Amino acid sequence: MSRSIGNSDTGTAITVLRRYAGPSWPIVLSKGLFGTRALVRQTRWRGERDEQAAFVRRLALFPALYLQLKPKIGTEQSMRALREMMVTIGVREVNGTLQSLPERPTDPMDRLLAFAEAAAQVAPNMWFPWTLVEQTPDRLHYRITGCFVHDFFTAIGTQELTPLFCAIDEEFFPSAFPELDFHRDGDLAHTIGRGHPVCDFVLDRKGAGDRL
């Protein structure tokens, strides 16, 4: 995701809110947009003006809408609505990074490495500390060791939204790299947002084991 709330964010939110909030969607949206500042003021990003703080202010739209929806349609439906918003916006933007590569190698692992290098230079990936676990011609395994998104959602009492952010990767990688098998070291629970110490990202070349 980029750093500021844009028309594409609002358009996606409206599409989802119309389905889940019905005729009251304009009220939910306006209150959500108005409520983002109050949420950020509860966190360590209060008063900050750097790039990460700008990203957090944009991110705050999601919990602000979630808090407006919950009393109206319940937690389960609100979570579904927020997942649609976050995954749609997130996958769209990550795909934008992939499509912006000046060259896209034909080999899927080489293409993945080119994408990973480019993605590491833009928000929000540029703020995630990470370590490389394993890199071979058939496997890339790395771990994110800290998540400011989880820190933000936790600080405002909506930590249950972090796994929805994790779901962006789980939707993006299988569709963008169908030749590779994306998993989280064997367990999708291996993310910080789901209570694991780190976020595992593993992409294996499909069929590589058959050649052994």
C-alpha positions as CSV (number, residue, x, y, z in Angstrom):
1,M,0.0,0.0,0.0
2,S,1.2,3.5,-0.7
3,R,1.4,6.3,1.9
4,S,-1.9,8.2,1.7
5,I,-5.6,7.5,1.3
6,G,-6.5,7.7,-2.4
7,N,-9.5,7.4,-4.6
8,S,-8.9,3.7,-5.2
9,D,-9.0,3.1,-1.5
10,T,-12.2,5.0,-1.1
11,G,-13.8,3.4,-4.2
12,T,-13.0,-0.1,-2.9
13,A,-14.4,0.8,0.6
14,I,-17.6,2.1,-0.9
15,T,-18.1,-1.0,-3.0
16,V,-17.7,-3.2,0.0
17,L,-19.7,-1.0,2.4
18,R,-22.6,-0.9,0.0
19,R,-22.9,-4.7,0.3
20,Y,-22.4,-4.9,4.1
21,A,-23.8,-1.7,5.5
22,G,-26.6,-1.1,3.0
23,P,-28.1,2.4,2.8
24,S,-26.1,3.5,5.8
25,W,-22.8,3.1,4.0
26,P,-22.2,6.9,3.5
27,I,-22.5,7.4,7.3
28,V,-20.1,4.5,8.0
29,L,-17.6,5.8,5.5
30,S,-17.7,9.5,6.7
31,K,-17.4,8.5,10.4
32,G,-14.6,6.1,9.5
33,L,-12.7,8.7,7.6
34,F,-13.2,11.2,10.4
35,G,-12.1,8.6,13.0
36,T,-8.7,7.8,11.6
37,R,-6.9,10.7,13.4
38,A,-8.3,9.8,16.8
39,L,-6.9,6.2,16.3
40,V,-3.5,7.4,15.3
41,R,-3.4,9.8,18.3
42,Q,-3.5,6.7,20.6
43,T,-0.2,5.4,19.2
44,R,3.5,6.2,18.9
45,W,2.9,7.7,15.5
46,R,1.0,10.6,17.0
47,G,2.4,13.9,15.8
48,E,5.0,12.1,13.5
49,R,5.3,13.4,9.9
50,D,7.6,10.8,8.4
51,E,6.7,8.3,5.6
52,Q,5.8,5.5,8.0
53,A,3.5,7.8,9.9
54,A,1.8,8.8,6.6
55,F,1.3,5.1,5.8
56,V,-0.1,4.4,9.3
57,R,-2.6,7.3,8.9
58,R,-3.8,5.6,5.7
59,L,-3.9,2.2,7.4
60,A,-6.1,3.7,10.1
61,L,-9.0,3.8,7.7
62,F,-9.5,0.0,8.1
63,P,-9.9,-0.2,11.8
64,A,-11.9,3.0,11.8
65,L,-14.4,1.4,9.4
66,Y,-14.3,-1.8,11.3
67,L,-15.2,-0.1,14.6
68,Q,-18.1,1.6,12.8
69,L,-19.4,-1.6,11.3
70,K,-19.2,-3.9,14.3
71,P,-22.2,-2.4,16.2
72,K,-24.3,-2.5,13.0
73,I,-23.6,-6.0,11.5
74,G,-21.5,-7.9,14.1
75,T,-17.9,-9.0,14.4
76,E,-18.0,-11.8,11.9
77,Q,-19.6,-9.8,9.1
78,S,-17.3,-6.9,9.8
79,M,-14.2,-9.0,9.6
80,R,-15.4,-10.3,6.2
81,A,-16.0,-6.8,5.0
82,L,-12.6,-5.7,6.1
83,R,-10.9,-8.7,4.6
84,E,-12.4,-7.8,1.2
85,M,-11.2,-4.2,1.5
86,M,-7.7,-4.9,2.7
87,V,-7.0,-7.9,0.4
88,T,-8.4,-6.1,-2.7
89,I,-6.4,-2.9,-2.1
90,G,-3.2,-4.7,-1.0
91,V,-3.1,-7.2,-3.8
92,R,-3.8,-4.5,-6.3
93,E,-0.8,-2.5,-5.1
94,V,1.6,-5.4,-4.8
95,N,0.7,-6.4,-8.3
96,G,1.5,-2.8,-9.3
97,T,5.0,-3.3,-7.9
98,L,5.4,-6.6,-9.9
99,Q,4.1,-4.9,-13.1
100,S,6.5,-2.0,-12.7
101,L,9.6,-4.2,-13.0
102,P,11.7,-3.0,-15.9
103,E,12.4,-6.6,-16.8
104,R,10.5,-9.7,-15.8
105,P,12.6,-12.8,-16.2
106,T,10.9,-15.9,-17.6
107,D,12.1,-18.2,-14.9
108,P,9.7,-17.9,-12.0
109,M,12.3,-18.0,-9.3
110,D,14.4,-15.2,-11.0
111,R,11.2,-13.2,-11.4
112,L,10.4,-13.7,-7.7
113,L,13.8,-12.5,-6.7
114,A,13.5,-9.4,-8.9
115,F,10.1,-8.7,-7.4
116,A,11.4,-9.2,-3.9
117,E,14.2,-6.7,-4.4
118,A,11.8,-4.1,-5.8
119,A,9.2,-4.7,-3.1
120,A,11.8,-4.2,-0.4
121,Q,12.3,-0.6,-1.5
122,V,8.7,0.5,-1.1
123,A,6.1,0.8,1.6
124,P,5.3,-1.1,3.7
125,N,8.0,-3.7,3.1
126,M,10.8,-1.1,3.5
127,W,10.0,-1.0,7.3
128,F,9.8,-4.7,8.0
129,P,13.1,-6.2,9.4
130,W,13.8,-9.5,7.8
131,T,16.3,-12.4,7.6
132,L,17.1,-14.8,4.8
133,V,16.7,-18.4,5.9
134,E,17.4,-20.3,2.6
135,Q,17.9,-19.5,-1.0
136,T,18.4,-22.1,-3.7
137,P,17.4,-22.3,-7.4
138,D,14.2,-24.0,-6.2
139,R,13.4,-22.3,-2.9
140,L,13.3,-18.9,-1.3
141,H,12.6,-18.8,2.4
142,Y,12.8,-15.5,4.4
143,R,11.3,-14.3,7.7
144,I,9.9,-10.9,8.8
145,T,11.0,-10.5,12.4
146,G,9.0,-7.4,13.3
147,C,5.6,-6.0,12.1
148,F,4.7,-2.3,12.7
149,V,1.3,-3.0,11.2
150,H,0.6,-5.5,14.1
151,D,2.0,-2.9,16.5
152,F,-0.4,-0.3,15.3
153,F,-3.5,-2.5,15.3
154,T,-2.6,-3.8,18.8
155,A,-2.1,-0.3,20.1
156,I,-5.6,0.7,19.1
157,G,-7.2,-2.6,20.3
158,T,-7.9,-4.1,16.9
159,Q,-5.1,-6.7,16.7
160,E,-7.6,-9.2,15.2
161,L,-7.2,-7.2,11.9
162,T,-3.5,-8.1,11.5
163,P,-4.2,-11.5,10.0
164,L,-6.2,-9.8,7.3
165,F,-3.0,-7.9,6.3
166,C,-1.2,-11.3,6.3
167,A,-3.9,-12.6,3.9
168,I,-2.7,-10.1,1.2
169,D,0.5,-12.2,0.7
170,E,-1.5,-15.4,0.8
171,E,-3.7,-14.1,-2.1
172,F,-1.0,-12.4,-4.1
173,F,1.8,-15.0,-4.3
174,P,-0.2,-18.0,-5.6
175,S,-1.8,-15.8,-8.3
176,A,1.3,-13.9,-9.3
177,F,3.7,-16.9,-9.2
178,P,1.6,-20.0,-10.1
179,E,4.7,-21.9,-10.9
180,L,5.8,-21.7,-7.2
181,D,4.2,-23.1,-4.1
182,F,3.7,-20.4,-1.4
183,H,3.4,-21.5,2.2
184,R,4.6,-20.3,5.6
185,D,7.0,-23.1,6.5
186,G,4.2,-25.6,6.5
187,D,1.7,-23.7,8.6
188,L,-0.3,-20.5,7.7
189,A,-0.3,-19.7,11.5
190,H,3.4,-18.7,11.1
191,T,2.8,-15.0,11.1
192,I,3.3,-12.4,13.9
193,G,-0.4,-11.4,13.5
194,R,-1.4,-14.9,14.3
195,G,0.8,-15.2,17.4
196,H,4.0,-16.6,15.9
197,P,7.3,-14.9,16.7
198,V,8.0,-14.3,13.0
199,C,6.3,-14.3,9.6
200,D,7.5,-17.1,7.4
201,F,7.5,-16.7,3.6
202,V,8.5,-19.8,1.7
203,L,8.2,-20.2,-2.1
204,D,9.2,-23.6,-3.6
205,R,9.4,-24.4,-7.3
206,K,6.6,-26.8,-8.1
207,G,7.8,-30.2,-9.1
208,A,11.3,-29.6,-8.0
209,G,11.2,-32.6,-5.6
210,D,10.1,-34.8,-8.5
211,R,13.5,-34.3,-10.1
212,L,15.5,-35.7,-7.2
